[in-house]
Amino acid sequence: MAKRKKLIISREGYILLAAIGFLIVALIVLLFATKCFGACAKDDAVAQTNEPGPTVMYDAPSAAPTDEPDETPVVLEQDPVQQATPAPSDTPAPTITLADDPNALTEPTAKMIAGAAQGVLTKSGVNMRQGPSTSTTILATGLKTGTKLTVYAEDGDFYFLMVNETKKYGYIAKKFVKLNSVLGETSDGSDQPEGTIVGIITSSVMNLREGPAVTAKSIGQYNEGKKVYIYYLEGDYYYVLVAGTQEKGYMSAQFVKADGTVPTKASITPTAEPTDTPIG
């Protein structure tokens, strides 16, 4: 029977085995530690999110404790202006009904014609009405700035007048009319210059011009029935003074009825030319 050989490990062999065993133990410990640390870190993160934060105490002013719960609703005070403002409605605006004024003038009297004044509109888009009120019927609309008017009388805030271009009568608010002469200025004859002849305008509207020609500039307009004082005849025009005013100029002789024979300008010598000295 053969004899077994004994394994003889030298000193260096024991040292090598010990080192290998140490390494194996170290690896096992390292693996265990790594797995534990990852799980522990995750558990710590979860624990931190679920744990309440530290309570911080502040020094607050002394006040009596209240039994009101924190959930008591806060009622905001509404703006009184908003409370007073009614909600918009679909109710249509009332319709203004225009009507005729039975007391309104429809044409001027002889006295009004004698004292008529000339005027112009100072604003565009103006209405002419049947009576002296914005609630009366509109007779003409959209009148333009500069429209020439003959004004006969005033009634409250309105003038009774005629639009010269259309020869229509009606009322226009005074604030839109500029007078070029004095309204209601009439003459009893006491202002007639010596040597002149009385004349009466026969045309519905007569221009007073700067010269004895239709191309001469118009310096005023007067209506039928207006009295003038005639100095002389020059061509087809009378040189006149409008009664009750200080306006002088030329009017077509065709539309002025003279109460007597009117001398021509050529027949009047400088010494015999009529003056402005009133008669009497």
Beta strands, then each sheet from edge to edge (+ up, - down):
strand 1: 117-121
strand 2: 126-129
strand 3: 138-143
strand 4: 148-155
strand 5: 158-163
strand 6: 168-173
strand 7: 177-179
strand 8: 197-201
strand 9: 205-209
strand 10: 218-223
strand 11: 227-234
strand 12: 237-242
strand 13: 248-252
strand 14: 256-258
sheet 1: 6+ 5- 4+ 1- 7+
sheet 2: 2+ 3-
sheet 3: 13+ 12- 11+ 8- 14+
sheet 4: 9+ 10-
end
